Amino acid sequence: MAPDQIADRTLNLRYLILRYIVAMVLTGLFLAVVDFALHYFWQFQGGAGVGIVAAIVPAMDAGQVFARRMGRVPAKGEAWRLSAILMAVNVAFSGVIVLALVIGTGIAGQLGDVMNVIFTPVGLGLLVFMLVIYLFATRFFLGSGAKNEIKRQTRIAKKQE
């Protein structure tokens, strides 16, 4: 069905968030395996910059799900709202994972030292800066995923004619 033929559909936000979390976890696991393999076989470390991929892939998937369900690219306000929600979900989920790792590895005693660094003006400034970059990346790739899905649907509709 062509995007312009889809009538009044609603977006199930719970499904979108659940799918985002699954995509985030699978992407994170995949990146961990690739990073381990690169380090084990070639002594190459991926670095911290690889972590942004764990935000890009789920955001693009969420955009594709939105476009598939709604038959359109999200409006600007809608995209920003979804991006903020998805970023908050990612930060909360990642926080739970980090907390579980800290408790599970027994380094909870050192957590105070980390908090003393984060809760300084410079640390908070960097944290806010990273969250803003993360929000913009989520917004960009959410829109990109939706646009690509609409293009794909249009190509499929033209082939069927």
N, C-alpha and C positions, 0 to 999 in steps of 0.2 A: 504494500500500500504506500503510495507516495505521501511525503510529509504534509502536503496541502490537503490531502483527503482525510486526515485523521480528525475526527470530531471530538469535542469536549472530553478530554482525558484528564485524570488527576494523577499527581505524583505521590507515591507512597514513600514518605520520607524515612520511615523506619526501615523499609527494604533498602533504600539507597544508602543509609548509614551502615546497615549490616553488611551490604556488599562492599562498601568502602573499607570497612574493617577487615573483611576477608581478603580483599585485594592488597591491603596494606601489610597484613601478616604474611601472605604468600610472597609478596615482593621482598619483604624483609628477610624471609627464610632463603629465598633464591639468592639474594645478594650476599647473605652470610655464607652460603655454600660456595658461591663463586669467589668470594674474598678468601675463604679458607683454601680453596683449590689453587688460586693464584699464589698465595703465600707458601703453601706446602710444596708445590711443584716448581715454582719459579722465583721464590723469595721476593715476590712483588706484593706490596701493600696497597689496597685500593684508596685508602685515605678517607677522611671525614666527608669530603665532597660527594662521595658516592651516596651518602645518606639522603640527598635530595631526590634521588630516583625513587625512594620509598614514598615520597610525596607526589611525584609526578604521575606515576602509573595509576595509583588509586584515583587521583583527581581526573585523569583522562577517562578512566573507566566510568566514573560517576557522570561525567559529561555525556558519554555515549549512552548510558542508561537513561539519563534525562531525555536526550534527543529521541531515543527509541520509544520511550513511553509517551512523551508529550508531542513528538513530531515537529519539534522546533528547537532552536537554540534558546537558552534562557535569556530573558531580558536582563539589562544591566543590573538593576536592583536585585532581581532574583538571583543572579549569578553571584553577586557580592554576599548576599545572605547565605546562600548555600555554601560558598567558600568559607565564610566565617564559621558556620556550623561544622563543616568537615574538618577545618583546621582545629577547632576546639575538641572535636572527637579524637583527632590524631594526637594532639598534645595530651589529653587526658589518658588515652590508651597507652601512649608511650610512657607517661609518668607512672602508670601502674606497673608496666613491664620493668622499668628501671628500678622502681621500689622493690619489686619482687626479686630482681637480680641482686640488689644491695643487701636485702635481708638474707637471701639464699646463699650468697657467697661469704657472708660474715663480715663484710666491711662496713656495717652500719655504724660502728664507732667512729669512722672517718667522715661520716655524713655531715657532722657539725663543721668540719673544716671546709667542706665544699660549700655549705650554706653561707659560711662567713665570707667566701669569695663572691658568691652570687648576689648576696644582699648588700652590696656596696653600690654607690652611684654608678660606677663604671660597669659593674656586673649587671645591674638592672637595665642600664642603657643598652648594653649588648644584647640582653635577653629581649627587650622590646624591639630592637632593630631586627633580630633574627625572626621574631614573630611577624613583623610587618613584611619582611621578605617572603616568609613562608605563606602569608595570606595572599600576596600578589602572585606567587608561583601557583598556589592552588587555584586562584581565580583564572589565571591565564590558561592553565592546562585543563580546567573544567570547561572553559569556552572552546578550547582547541579540540577536545574530545567530542563535544557536541557538534561542532562544525564538521568535523571529519565524518561523524556518523550520518549527518544530514546529506553530505556529499555522497556517501556510500549508498544510502537509501535511494537517492535520486538516480545514481548510475544503475542500480538494480531495476528501478521502475522503468528507465529508458530501455534497458535490455529486454524487458518483458513485453514491451509494446510491439 
